[in-house]
């Protein structure tokens, strides 16, 4: 019998919301836990791993978790970010996560916008290299929205179908 784990790192609640939607989209024997509460991963046949994009990359705690994934383990990655959908900053973070977990079998990735704290936007707006991002980030304040949550549920169902082939 296959078991699925949905795990995530979330500081503002955005990634947790997406993890919960993915969890809803998974049928069967499933568990959802914050990343720092996961002790054993060997018993799971599929692991969904979620993280917020920090400084255009993968948070260290997530990097550490990804390095512990056994070779050949089936995983799916998801992230939340303040960037525009399909933007290179969010895409690069998922690509970086995939490189770290390259020994695993990555079945797919998903990302969506999540609201960013006004404090973070204010701090980053003072940095010339982050100016464009800081001008665009406030438009993420309504995310993740119901459309994002439905997309996350659909992503989970697609990944599950891939494991049944």
VEXTIBA-929296 format. One line per 8 residues: number of its first residue (from 0); for each residue x, y, z of C-alpha. Coordinates in Angstrom, 3 decimals. Layout:
BEGIN
NUM	X,Y,Z  ...
END
This chain:
BEGIN
0	0.000,0.000,0.000  1.436,3.353,-0.954  1.702,6.157,1.546  1.985,9.836,0.705  3.584,12.574,2.775  2.891,16.264,2.242  5.508,18.324,4.056  6.236,22.013,3.992
8	8.146,24.939,5.420  5.922,27.980,5.986  6.534,31.184,7.878  3.612,33.341,6.798  1.060,30.597,6.129  1.125,30.772,2.314  2.959,27.479,1.784  0.890,25.798,4.506
16	-2.319,26.732,2.635  -0.968,25.196,-0.555  0.197,22.089,1.341  -3.306,21.679,2.780  -4.838,21.976,-0.701  -2.395,19.375,-2.055  -3.272,17.139,0.889  -6.979,17.475,-0.033
24	-6.137,16.403,-3.598  -4.396,13.212,-2.447  -6.491,10.121,-1.842  -5.543,7.108,0.220  -3.056,6.739,3.043  -1.650,10.236,3.552  0.036,12.418,6.149  0.663,16.159,6.327
32	3.386,17.617,8.552  5.570,20.686,8.779  9.059,19.845,7.541  10.666,20.174,10.971  8.304,17.524,12.382  9.148,14.847,9.799  11.258,12.092,11.343  11.042,9.190,8.892
40	10.604,9.322,5.132  11.441,5.751,4.189  7.860,4.501,4.659  6.431,6.958,2.129  6.246,6.064,-1.543  5.624,9.713,-2.539  6.586,12.970,-0.850  5.280,16.426,-1.743
48	7.821,19.003,-0.493  6.889,22.672,-0.230  8.774,25.834,0.615  8.580,29.610,0.343  11.034,31.264,-2.016  13.467,33.327,0.076  15.882,35.741,-1.566  15.056,34.139,-4.904
56	16.149,30.708,-3.686  15.450,27.701,-1.474  15.531,28.220,2.311  18.374,26.398,4.062  15.992,24.158,6.072  14.467,22.949,2.815  17.885,22.414,1.229  18.846,20.292,4.217
64	15.627,18.249,3.952  16.106,17.715,0.196  19.647,16.434,0.701  18.252,13.661,2.931  15.909,12.266,0.266  17.035,8.733,-0.667  17.969,8.011,-4.287  14.983,7.023,-6.410
72	12.360,8.301,-3.918  9.369,9.788,-5.776  8.865,13.441,-4.912  6.978,16.500,-6.137  8.090,20.037,-5.324  5.944,23.092,-4.676  6.684,26.668,-3.700  5.089,29.997,-2.942
80	6.592,33.347,-3.899  5.863,37.036,-4.279  6.963,37.161,-7.922  4.761,37.214,-10.974  3.598,33.764,-12.165  6.164,32.111,-14.402  8.816,34.648,-13.473  12.437,33.586,-13.591
88	13.048,34.150,-9.855  10.417,31.636,-8.750  11.356,29.228,-11.530  15.027,29.361,-10.562  14.161,28.452,-6.957  12.319,25.300,-8.075  15.156,24.444,-10.454  17.646,24.848,-7.599
96	15.532,22.570,-5.387  15.434,19.986,-8.193  19.219,20.049,-8.496  19.606,19.499,-4.751  17.174,16.560,-4.904  18.505,15.229,-8.206  18.976,11.701,-6.825  15.235,11.489,-6.236
104	12.657,10.880,-8.960  10.976,14.272,-9.377  7.465,13.802,-10.753  6.564,17.468,-11.071  6.659,20.985,-9.702  4.092,23.609,-8.787  4.374,27.215,-7.710  2.019,30.048,-6.988
112	2.059,33.506,-5.548  1.744,34.194,-1.859  1.390,37.457,-0.027  4.596,39.071,1.111  4.901,41.042,4.322  4.971,44.782,3.831  8.088,44.877,6.029  9.941,42.602,3.605
120	8.810,44.672,0.648  9.947,47.864,2.368  13.380,46.446,3.213  13.938,45.030,-0.266  12.705,48.186,-2.002  15.806,49.971,-0.661  18.085,47.591,-2.547  18.611,48.503,-6.232
128	18.734,44.849,-7.342  15.350,44.190,-5.704  13.592,47.404,-6.734  11.578,45.886,-9.608  10.512,42.947,-7.437  9.506,45.264,-4.579  7.324,47.295,-6.950  5.543,44.159,-8.209
136	5.275,42.187,-4.914  2.333,44.114,-3.388  0.120,42.698,-6.159  0.559,39.265,-4.522  -1.392,40.308,-1.396  -4.554,38.370,-2.331  -2.709,35.081,-2.851  -2.909,32.209,-2.477
144	-6.497,32.602,-3.590  -9.155,29.974,-4.301  -7.880,29.561,-7.867  -4.384,28.843,-6.556  -5.770,26.304,-4.075  -7.758,24.553,-6.803  -4.653,24.466,-9.015  -2.735,22.877,-6.104
152	-5.426,20.197,-5.659  -5.286,19.468,-9.401  -1.480,19.283,-9.274  -1.722,16.674,-6.494  -4.177,14.586,-8.516  -1.908,14.699,-11.605  1.104,13.600,-9.562  -0.876,10.752,-7.980
160	-1.912,9.585,-11.454  1.767,9.462,-12.461  2.473,7.075,-9.595  -0.242,4.683,-10.758  1.220,4.059,-14.201
END
